[in-house]
Amino acid sequence: MLWIYTPNVSKRVQYTFNLIFKNILQVDYLLSEDLIAFEKYKGPKMAYANQSHSCTIWFKPHGLLNEKNIRNQKIEVADFQGLPSFFHHQSPQTTWSFDPFACIFYLSTRYEEYLPFKEDMHGRFPASASLAYQQNFLHLPLVDLWVYQLKQILENNFPHLIIKTSSFTFKPSYDVDYAWAFKHKGIFRQIGAIGKSILKGELKSLKHRIQVICGIKKDPYDNFDVMTKFHGPNVKPIYFFLIGPYGKFDKNNPIKKQEFQQLIKKISHKYSIGIHPSYASFQNKMKVEKEIHSLSKIIQQPIENSRQHYLRFNLPSSFQVLIDNGIKKEFSMAYPEKPGFRASIARPYLWYNLKEECSTSLTIHPFQIMDVTFVDYLKCTPDEAFDIVSPMIDVIKKVNGTLMTNWHNNSFEPESKWDHWRTFYHQILLQATDDDIASTELK
């Protein structure tokens, strides 16, 4: 057992050390305030204190983990052993010249998102306001990389200490914002869309709509069979369905349509599904509850997975609404406008409610790569996009993390701006799985 001494086992300390030693390193450890017993212990040990207490592994606390308030922190980022670091100190005898535990807590809890910030047009915390973006480490899972450096120190000092790390996993996910482009929309929406096409002179789109409605052509967003064929038998994607009422940013097919319900049931028989809380339900407990209830009624199962539409959430209110509605797993931890690691971590982890100062039952599942990021925000080519994401996939593999992608069924639309992006997605799958998956589907 690894014995860790610290003079104050606060809730923040407990959360951070559980994340590192229980979640990532899977080490049998004891976190204790008992200095006398600690000094008598002959096994592997380390100190997180202002003094070393004769330990070969000693980290000096910055102080963040013993605070009980939320305030602006003085942060100066510097290089340490090839990685960015902050919360530095001037004690030369310590194992590291900074407090990695305070850094890990700050990043994984999204501490900065509890501080005042300028919202984007959708009320979200923007990537540009983050420390990771401003200091150019958004592309790195710093938490995992620091922990793996710590792992090397532990192995060098305590070769008999048992450390078990997880294996790399790949988890694709899909947001179904529009199940169909033209079909099953309802008579009034169809009439309105046809009239709009006529007024704007969009005759090609009008012709396409009529052909789909008449059954001459397949709906361009109906790509669910293609998406299934992209994966090997060992890859299990998760689907998130937007089922909220029609609105400016919520334009999926009506949930009362039997065809939509049948699609949801069909996918739920093979894969995990989750709720995609509507734009209009933002921080509205009753609306989220209604949407979850509707989806649960369709599949006759409790709904435990959720990803916010437009990745629209604020901390801590949005996540607390999910907990109050029985959600166990949350999948929104990413930025829409930039790829990378919003919480600087590449694996699922428990959410810490910083306002209430407690660890929660909600597991955060970060994702790193989303289709619309590259097309609508960065406006880059598929080749440029792959040059960005390929190193990120490699570093996730290096730390045995979880690569999660977020795609949309309409992104597989043939004969559109998305046509060449299917190759980009396939490249990601190849690098993630080291297998030639469904190459014929690209033709």
ZAMARGU-4260 file (C-alpha; in steps of 0.2 Angstrom, whole numbers, plus 5000, padded with zeros to 4 digits):
<rodrens>
0) 5000/5000/5000 | 5006/5018/4996 | 5004/5029/5011 | 5001/5047/5008 | 5003/5060/5022
5) 4995/5077/5021 | 4991/5087/5037 | 4973/5091/5030 | 4963/5079/5021 | 4950/5091/5014
10) 4936/5086/5002 | 4947/5094/4988 | 4962/5083/4993 | 4951/5067/4994 | 4944/5071/4976
15) 4960/5074/4968 | 4970/5060/4975 | 4955/5048/4971 | 4956/5054/4953 | 4974/5051/4952
20) 4977/5035/4962 | 4960/5026/4962 | 4954/5031/4944 | 4970/5033/4934 | 4984/5023/4942
25) 4973/5010/4952 | 4985/5010/4967 | 4980/5003/4984 | 4983/5019/4994 | 4980/5027/5011
30) 4978/5046/5013 | 4981/5050/5031 | 4983/5065/5043 | 4992/5053/5056 | 5010/5059/5055
35) 5016/5047/5069 | 5009/5032/5061 | 5015/5038/5044 | 5033/5040/5050 | 5033/5022/5057
40) 5027/5015/5041 | 5040/5005/5032 | 5032/5003/5015 | 5030/5015/5000 | 5025/5032/5005
45) 5025/5050/5000 | 5021/5067/5008 | 5010/5081/5002 | 5015/5094/5015 | 5026/5109/5019
50) 5040/5097/5025 | 5047/5081/5018 | 5046/5071/5034 | 5061/5061/5027 | 5051/5055/5012
55) 5060/5053/4995 | 5044/5058/4986 | 5038/5075/4993 | 5026/5088/4985 | 5023/5105/4993
60) 5005/5111/4993 | 5001/5127/4984 | 4986/5129/4995 | 4971/5128/4983 | 4966/5111/4990
65) 4964/5118/5007 | 4953/5133/5002 | 4934/5133/5003 | 4931/5147/4992 | 4932/5151/4973
70) 4943/5165/4968 | 4954/5171/4954 | 4971/5162/4956 | 4987/5169/4951 | 4993/5158/4937
75) 5010/5158/4928 | 5013/5144/4916 | 5031/5138/4914 | 5039/5122/4907 | 5043/5108/4918
80) 5051/5092/4911 | 5044/5096/4894 | 5026/5100/4899 | 5017/5116/4904 | 5015/5118/4923
85) 5009/5131/4935 | 5007/5134/4954 | 5026/5134/4956 | 5035/5136/4973 | 5053/5140/4978
90) 5057/5124/4988 | 5072/5116/4980 | 5071/5099/4989 | 5054/5094/4983 | 5051/5081/4970
95) 5044/5094/4958 | 5045/5113/4958 | 5026/5114/4956 | 5010/5107/4964 | 5003/5095/4952
100) 4988/5090/4963 | 4982/5108/4964 | 4985/5110/4945 | 4975/5094/4942 | 4961/5100/4953
105) 4960/5117/4944 | 4959/5109/4927 | 4948/5094/4930 | 4935/5103/4940 | 4934/5117/4927
110) 4938/5130/4941 | 4939/5144/4929 | 4922/5142/4923 | 4915/5146/4940 | 4923/5163/4939
115) 4916/5178/4929 | 4918/5176/4910 | 4911/5184/4894 | 4899/5171/4887 | 4898/5168/4868
120) 4882/5170/4858 | 4874/5154/4865 | 4878/5158/4884 | 4893/5146/4884 | 4911/5147/4891
125) 4922/5150/4875 | 4938/5141/4872 | 4947/5157/4870 | 4944/5161/4888 | 4952/5145/4894
130) 4969/5144/4902 | 4973/5129/4890 | 4969/5139/4875 | 4978/5155/4880 | 4994/5145/4885
135) 4993/5133/4870 | 4990/5116/4879 | 4972/5113/4874 | 4979/5099/4863 | 4986/5090/4878
140) 4978/5079/4891 | 4990/5087/4904 | 4981/5078/4919 | 4985/5061/4912 | 5003/5066/4906
145) 5007/5073/4924 | 5000/5057/4932 | 5011/5046/4920 | 5026/5056/4925 | 5021/5053/4943
150) 5019/5034/4939 | 5037/5034/4933 | 5043/5041/4949 | 5033/5029/4960 | 5040/5014/4949
155) 5058/5020/4951 | 5056/5022/4970 | 5045/5008/4974 | 5047/4994/4961 | 5036/4982/4971
160) 5021/4994/4972 | 5007/4987/4961 | 5001/5000/4948 | 4987/4995/4936 | 4983/5007/4922
165) 4968/5005/4910 | 4969/5001/4892 | 4966/5013/4877 | 4948/5014/4872 | 4939/5021/4857
170) 4921/5027/4859 | 4912/5035/4844 | 4896/5045/4848 | 4883/5053/4837 | 4871/5067/4840
175) 4855/5065/4830 | 4849/5083/4828 | 4840/5080/4812 | 4835/5062/4809 | 4829/5066/4792
180) 4831/5081/4781 | 4814/5080/4772 | 4804/5065/4778 | 4792/5064/4793 | 4792/5083/4796
185) 4774/5086/4798 | 4762/5094/4785 | 4764/5112/4791 | 4783/5111/4791 | 4783/5103/4774
190) 4772/5116/4766 | 4783/5130/4774 | 4799/5122/4768 | 4792/5120/4750 | 4786/5138/4750
195) 4802/5145/4756 | 4812/5135/4743 | 4800/5143/4730 | 4802/5160/4736 | 4821/5159/4736
200) 4822/5150/4720 | 4830/5135/4727 | 4823/5123/4714 | 4836/5110/4716 | 4832/5108/4734
205) 4814/5108/4731 | 4816/5094/4718 | 4826/5084/4730 | 4813/5086/4744 | 4799/5080/4732
210) 4809/5065/4726 | 4813/5060/4744 | 4795/5062/4750 | 4789/5052/4735 | 4801/5038/4738
215) 4811/5041/4723 | 4827/5045/4732 | 4834/5041/4750 | 4833/5055/4763 | 4851/5062/4763
220) 4851/5062/4782 | 4846/5044/4783 | 4863/5037/4786 | 4861/5026/4801 | 4865/5009/4791
225) 4881/5017/4784 | 4886/5023/4801 | 4884/5005/4808 | 4895/4998/4795 | 4909/5010/4799
230) 4912/5001/4815 | 4919/4983/4818 | 4910/4972/4830 | 4920/4977/4845 | 4916/4996/4844
235) 4900/5001/4852 | 4895/5019/4848 | 4882/5029/4858 | 4868/5039/4851 | 4861/5055/4858
240) 4843/5060/4852 | 4836/5078/4852 | 4818/5076/4855 | 4813/5093/4862 | 4799/5104/4854
245) 4802/5113/4838 | 4812/5129/4840 | 4825/5141/4833 | 4839/5129/4837 | 4829/5113/4840
250) 4823/5107/4823 | 4823/5088/4824 | 4808/5078/4818 | 4792/5078/4830 | 4794/5064/4843
255) 4776/5060/4841 | 4780/5053/4823 | 4780/5034/4824 | 4794/5033/4812 | 4805/5043/4823
260) 4801/5032/4838 | 4804/5016/4828 | 4821/5023/4823 | 4825/5026/4842 | 4819/5009/4847
265) 4829/5001/4833 | 4846/5009/4838 | 4843/5006/4856 | 4841/4987/4853 | 4859/4987/4848
270) 4868/5002/4855 | 4867/5014/4870 | 4857/5029/4868 | 4856/5046/4878 | 4846/5061/4879
275) 4852/5077/4869 | 4843/5090/4880 | 4836/5104/4869 | 4843/5121/4867 | 4827/5128/4875
280) 4829/5117/4890 | 4845/5125/4895 | 4846/5125/4914 | 4827/5121/4915 | 4824/5106/4926
285) 4806/5104/4921 | 4810/5104/4902 | 4824/5092/4904 | 4814/5081/4915 | 4800/5080/4902
290) 4812/5076/4888 | 4820/5062/4897 | 4803/5055/4902 | 4798/5055/4884 | 4814/5046/4878
295) 4813/5034/4892 | 4795/5030/4888 | 4800/5026/4870 | 4813/5013/4874 | 4806/5007/4890
300) 4822/5010/4900 | 4829/5023/4911 | 4840/5036/4903 | 4857/5038/4911 | 4867/5046/4897
305) 4866/5065/4891 | 4875/5077/4880 | 4869/5095/4879 | 4863/5102/4862 | 4875/5115/4856
310) 4886/5109/4870 | 4877/5122/4880 | 4880/5121/4898 | 4885/5132/4913 | 4893/5125/4929
315) 4887/5120/4941 | 4868/5122/4937 | 4867/5112/4921 | 4875/5097/4928 | 4865/5098/4944
320) 4849/5098/4934 | 4855/5082/4925 | 4859/5073/4942 | 4842/5079/4949 | 4834/5070/4934
325) 4844/5053/4936 | 4857/5056/4923 | 4873/5046/4928 | 4885/5050/4913 | 4888/5067/4905
330) 4896/5069/4887 | 4897/5087/4884 | 4915/5091/4890 | 4922/5099/4875 | 4922/5115/4865
335) 4912/5117/4849 | 4925/5128/4841 | 4941/5120/4845 | 4946/5101/4846 | 4956/5095/4861
340) 4954/5093/4880 | 4943/5105/4889 | 4946/5098/4906 | 4964/5092/4901 | 4960/5074/4904
345) 4957/5060/4892 | 4946/5048/4902 | 4930/5047/4911 | 4930/5055/4929 | 4918/5060/4942
350) 4912/5078/4942 | 4916/5089/4957 | 4903/5102/4961 | 4915/5116/4966 | 4900/5127/4972
355) 4894/5114/4984 | 4912/5108/4988 | 4908/5089/4985 | 4912/5075/4973 | 4896/5069/4964
360) 4889/5053/4956 | 4890/5061/4939 | 4903/5054/4928 | 4910/5066/4915 | 4915/5058/4898
365) 4925/5070/4888 | 4927/5070/4869 | 4940/5078/4859 | 4935/5078/4841 | 4919/5084/4833
370) 4914/5085/4814 | 4907/5103/4814 | 4922/5110/4823 | 4932/5108/4807 | 4919/5112/4795
375) 4909/5126/4803 | 4922/5134/4815 | 4939/5131/4809 | 4934/5130/4790 | 4949/5119/4786
380) 4951/5105/4774 | 4950/5086/4779 | 4969/5084/4777 | 4972/5100/4788 | 4960/5093/4801
385) 4968/5076/4801 | 4985/5084/4804 | 4977/5092/4820 | 4969/5077/4827 | 4982/5063/4823
390) 4994/5069/4837 | 4980/5070/4849 | 4975/5052/4845 | 4993/5047/4848 | 4994/5055/4865
395) 4978/5048/4871 | 4985/5031/4866 | 5001/5035/4876 | 4992/5038/4892 | 4979/5024/4889
400) 4965/5036/4889 | 4948/5036/4880 | 4947/5044/4863 | 4929/5050/4860 | 4922/5057/4844
405) 4906/5066/4841 | 4898/5065/4824 | 4881/5069/4817 | 4871/5057/4805 | 4869/5072/4793
410) 4888/5073/4792 | 4887/5057/4781 | 4876/5066/4768 | 4882/5061/4751 | 4884/5074/4737
415) 4887/5088/4749 | 4900/5098/4758 | 4902/5083/4769 | 4906/5070/4756 | 4925/5072/4757
420) 4924/5072/4776 | 4919/5054/4777 | 4937/5050/4772 | 4943/5060/4787 | 4932/5051/4799
425) 4938/5034/4792 | 4956/5040/4795 | 4952/5043/4813 | 4944/5026/4814 | 4959/5018/4807
430) 4971/5026/4818 | 4960/5023/4833 | 4957/5004/4830 | 4972/4999/4820 | 4960/4990/4808
435) 4954/4993/4791 | 4936/4996/4795 | 4922/4996/4782 | 4933/5004/4768 | 4920/4999/4755
440) 4908/5011/4763 | 4919/5026/4757 | 4916/5022/4739
</rodrens>
